[in-house]
Amino acid sequence: MRIVIVEDEKDLAALLAFQLEKEGYRVLTAHDGSSGYDLVSRELPDLVLLDIMLPVVSGIEVCKLLKKQKSTQGIPVIMLTAKGEEIDRVIGLEVGADDYVTKPFSVRELLLRIKVALRRSGRGGDEEQIMVMGPVAINTGRCLVTVSGVEVVLTTTEYKLLCALAESRGRVQTRDHLLRHVWEHHSGTDTRTVDSHITRIRTKLGVCGDFIKTVRGFGYKMEGE
């Protein structure tokens, strides 16, 4: 899988490239809109991470051009930007961006969004890793959760939290640990955030919601057949 990063902050581009390469992706980078557009047109990667505020040609214009060009219009584009106003998100999506991430962002969150975008575009590859607990199946390659074969629609955070519990099945995970692992523990984050997300996950899992056990005074653990 090849990813092109178009980002004028060279330190951030290097950090993202390092993290993506650790995940097994091949990464190419450009630092302005014009060279980024040329790179994507030439290399035809599987996904583009595109900053909105770029020199020479803006990310909005680059996205618009990529989505008009036949050879690149099917490549998913995730826009990266420090601008968080709703109008910027709307413009980005109107010109064809597949997702939109506001800086500063969690690298783990971005990696998950990349997997989802690749899966939706049909570029996610054939490799699948599935965790099974009775009727519950978590396909981490496709970011898909099912109960008895029926898809369960989770938010990104709910999915990450469920995976954290499933990966440590049978072991107690404290609320603080889950905050660090899932939310990357921003100071001031209330541990009740974990509780509210657990409640929603249990509801969505239906009869299998009981697989998530509360360990009073500590946190949660997941058990399954």
N, C-alpha and C positions, 0 to 999 in steps of 0.2 A: 504494500500500500504506500502510495506516494502522496505527500502533503506539501503544498506550497504555502509558505508564510509570507505575506506582504505587510511589513511592519517597519515604520521608520525609526522606532526606538530600538537601536541595535542590541542593547543589553537584553531587552525583553524578547526580541526575536531569537537571540542565542539561547536564552533560558527555555523558551518554548521548544526550540529545536532539540535541545538536550533531553527534555522530558519526553518528547514524542519519539525520539530515537531509542530511548530506554524501553518504550512500549513496542518497539519493533517496526515503527514507521520509517520510511525514507523521507528525508526532509530537504527541501530547497527553499532558499530565502531570497527576497528582494526588499529594497528599502524605499522605493517610491512607486507611485501608481503606474507610470509608463513602463518601467522595467518589469514590474509585477505582471502587468497585462501580457507583455511579450513572453515572459517566462511560462505563464499558464498556457498561452496559446501554443507554445513550442513543445512543452513537456506533457500537456494533457494529464494532470495529476488526478488522483481520486477525490481530493477535497482541497479547498482553499480557505485559509484563515486570512481575512482581509480587514486591515485597519481602515476606519472611515476617514480619518484625518491624515491624508498622505500628501507629500510634496509632489509637484508636477501635475499629477492627475488624481483627483479625490477617489476614495474608495467607492463612493456612490457611483461615480462615472465608470470606474473599472468594472464594478458588478453589472451595471447596465450593459456595458459592451460584451462582457462574457456571456450574459444571458441572451443576447441577441445573436451572437456568433454560433453557427450550427455546431461546430466541432467542440465547443466548450459549454453550451447551454445546459447540458445534463450534469455538469460537475457541481456538487453541493458547495455553497459558499456560507461560511460562518463569519459574520462581521464582528470585529473587535473595536471597541471604542470607549473613550473616557466620557463621552457625552451620554447622559442618561435620560434626556427629555423624551417624552412620548413621541413628539414629532419626528425625531431622528430615527427612532425604531420603526415608525410607520413608513418613512421614506425608504429606509433600508429594505424593508420587506416588500414594499411596492415595486422596487426595481429587481426583485427576484431573490434576495438573500434567503437562505433556508433557515437561518437562526441568527441570533443577535446576543452578544455577551458584553456586558458593561464592565469596564475596568474600575477598580481592581477585581479580579475574579480568582476563584480557586482553580488550580491546575487540574485537580481531580474532577471538578465539575466540567471543565472544558473537555477533558478526555471522554467523559460520559456523553457529552453533547456530540462530540465527533463520532463516536460509535453509533449513536442514534441517527445522525445525518447520513452516515455511510449505509446503515441498514435500510433507511427509507429510500435511498437512491439505488439500492440493489448492488452497492459496491462493497458490502461488508465482508465478502469472502465466505468460504465454506466452513471455516474452523468454528466450532461451537463448544462451549463448556457449559454443562448443565448440572445444576445442583437440584437433587430430588429429595423431597421430604413428604412421603405419602403422596397425596394428590397434588401437592405444590411442586411446581417445577420452575426454576429460575435459569433461563438461558442467558448467560452473561455475554455471549457473542452477539446476540440479537437484542439485548436489553429487554427481554420479554419475560413476563411472569404469567403463569397459567395455573388454574386450579381445575383439576379434572379435565384438562384440555381447553378450558375457556379462558381467554385472555383477561387478566386483571389490569386495569388502567391505573397506574401509579404516577404521582409526580416524580420529578427527578430526585428530590430529597427523600421521598418515601422509598423509592427504589434503592437508593444508596444505603438507607438505614436497614432495609430488609436484607440486602446483600451482606452488610456488616454482621448482622445476627446469624445469617445462614452460614457464612464462612467460619464462624466460631461456634457452630452448633454444639449445644450441650454445655458450653462454658458461659459463665456469668459475665456480662459486659456492663460496667458501671455507666451511669449517665455521663460522667465527665469523660470517660473513654469514648463514648459514642459522639459526644460533642466535638472532641478532637478529631475523630476519624471521619465523621460525616460533614460536620459544619466547619471543621478546622478551627474550632473553638475561638471565636472572637470574644474578647473579654467583655463581660456584661451579658453574654448570652444566658438566658434563664434555662436551668435544667428542665423546667416544666415544658419547654419546647419539645424535648424528647418524648415526654409523656403524651402530649397532644398528637404528635406524629404516630406514635405507637397505636393510639386509639383509632386513628383513621386507617392505619394498615390493617389492624384486626378486623375492622368493619368490612373493608374491601375483600379480605380473604374469606369472609363468611364463616362457615363451620370450622375452617382451618385457622381462624384467628387465634384459637386456643393454643396453637403451637408456640406462640410467643408468651412466655411465662414471666410474670412479675416476681422478682426476688426482693422482698421487702427490705428496705434499708441499704440496698446495693444497686439494683438496676434491673436488667432483663437478660433472658437467655431464650434461645430457640430450640425446641425439641420437635422431633417428628419421627415417623415410622422409618 
